[in-house]
Every structure is written in C-alpha cells, then in structure tokens.
C-alpha cells in the first residue's frame, strides 16, 4: 500500500538534491538572509506576508548565490582555471529589468510548464506601487524585479485572504532617477 506522503518524481528529487548542494556552497560564504513577517504589509494586503530579504545579502541582491555556485562548480570542472571575466549585456527597458528576458532558457521553461500553476502579469505602475509599499511598510528599498511578487499579490490579494504568502525581495538595485520619479509620483497621491 502506498504511503500518504507526496510522491516525488525523479526530476523533483534531482532538483531538490541540486538545491541542497547549492545551499551548502552558498552558506560556506554567507549567512542566510532575513525572512520575516511585516504587519504593515499584512495591513495593506489583508494577507500575512513573509518576506525573504535577498536585498540584505552582501551585494544587495540574490545574484551572489548564483555566482558562488557557478564559480564553485567551474573550479570543480576546470581546476586549473586562473581567472574569470564578466561582461554586462544590453539593459532592458522595463521597471523589472532583473526578470525581463527575450528568450527563455529551455530548462527553466520546461520546469515552469510542469510546475507553475499560475503566472501573473503586472504593469510598471503596479511595480512602482509595490516599491512604494515596501518603503512605507518595511523601510526597505526594492528594485523593480524585487517588487514584482508584491505587485502580483496586490493585484490578486482577494485570492489569498486568510492565507500566508512568501515573497522574495530579490534586490534593492534601483536607479536613483527611477527612485526619484517613483517617489515623486507617490507624493502626488
């Protein structure tokens, strides 16, 4: 007889193993980031909001985790490597340039198609509203990509009434000109 526990397919098990391996690499170099509930976010949304503060990492964004894992695996694969060169690509033209993509990575798209139950599209204006709410409710600056999950929650708050949600505030790298414009707009209302 099958146990009532959730059956895990091999793809899930492999992903979980890779995630645990990555966590071991990351936590050799940095502490976990803050994860807490914010009463003023709950007041604004009607939903208990737990925020994972990747904006509190040493570089102000989650990206350091991927970099640490990439470098550790690169050194494993090529032990004689002596250096690494980083390049910057063209900038996106949206408020959430950190999550903008022209061509999705096939592996990530496959995982989303089999695992994600819903995708919420948010506007730049909704992202700007979420940036302001993060500032007011948590005193944290969020970049556009970091505010996108909160913008989605604000759009769909009625669907989550009485529940708890987790939001990843993935970074605080917001251009000062954008911040100035967002705050000026917020002060007008």
Protein Blocks (a to p, Z undefined) as FASTA:
>chain_A
ZZfbdcddfklmmmmmmmmmmmmmmmmmbccddddddfklmmmnopacddddfklgmnop
aklmmmmmmmmmmmmmmmmbcbdcdddddddfbfklmlgcfbdcfklmmmmmmmmgbdcd
ddfklmmmmmmmmmmmnopacdfklmmmmmmmmmmmmmmgoiacddddfbjcdcfklmmm
mmmmmmmZZ
